[in-house]
Amino acid sequence: MLTSRPLILISNDDGVTAKGINELVRMLHQSNDIIVMAPDSPRSGSAAAITSQTFVNYSHVHHEKGVEIYQCSGTPVDCIKLALDTVVPRIPDLIIGGINHGDNSAVNVHYSGTIGIVLEGCMKGIPSIGFSVCDHNPDADFSHTIPYIQRITQETLHHGLPKGICLNVNFPTNPPYKGIKICRQTIGRWEQEWCKCKNPRSNEDLYWLTGNFTNYEPEKQDNDKWALEQGYVAITPTQIDMTAYSIMEELHKWKLD
């Protein structure tokens, strides 16, 4: 690793062999040193989960000039914690999660292992970005994301991010993209989330997580869902502090003492 080049730590929740993370490395390694520590298999939906009841381990899987890749038996957040304590030679200039196969707009940020990575980096005081594409196809085409990812990464390295703030970047399904929109998180929720079926051997009821997302504000043009549906790359600034300041004064009026 060259101290004169930015150092980027990358992880994901689709696993170390996923196309998205390997495309991300190819996009960025010409101008940056890259260390990858990613789960050894998919961990989608793991959010900010950590492993606390058993051990984790990691192994080195690839080396080339300016790139080191490791796989870890733990969660995406485990990967970041472990990499920072073991294989990263200095504090990274940037932490990136992705490129995720599937979008992380609206309330999906609360479930996403990709965003778990980003929030962990942010809590460590390191500028952090999550990149996701609205395409679950394992062989998704990431080529149209290249200039956007390179530019967003470059600008973040140049300007930095305020303490406690990270970026959640989502790409629409169908390129070419119309441009970039700086957005807020869409208000909505998942409904009808379980599909019931029968175990063909035991006849017991089984449930697969599925669901339909209900957008409570489809006409609002300042949110990430609207931007993605209109063909824009959506950048949503996201913060660690989840305090609902707007209700603090009201709570002081309650008879809680």
Sequence and secondary structure as in RCSB ss.txt:
>XXXX:A:sequence
MLTSRPLILISNDDGVTAKGINELVRMLHQSNDIIVMAPDSPRSGSAAAITSQTFVNYSHVHHEKGVEIYQCSGT
PVDCIKLALDTVVPRIPDLIIGGINHGDNSAVNVHYSGTIGIVLEGCMKGIPSIGFSVCDHNPDADFSHTIPYIQ
RITQETLHHGLPKGICLNVNFPTNPPYKGIKICRQTIGRWEQEWCKCKNPRSNEDLYWLTGNFTNYEPEKQDNDK
WALEQGYVAITPTQIDMTAYSIMEELHKWKLD
>XXXX:A:secstr
  TTS EEEEE SS TT HHHHHHHHHHTTTSEEEEEEESS  TT TT    SS   EEEEEEETTEEEEEESS 
HHHHHHHHHHHT SS  SEEEEEEEES   GGGGGT HHHHHHHHHHHTT  EEEEEES   TT   GGGHHHHH
HHHHHHHHH   TTEEEEEEE SSSS   EEE B   EEEES EEEEE TTT  EEEEE  EEEES TT SSBHH
HHHHTT EEEEEEES    GGGHHHHHHS   
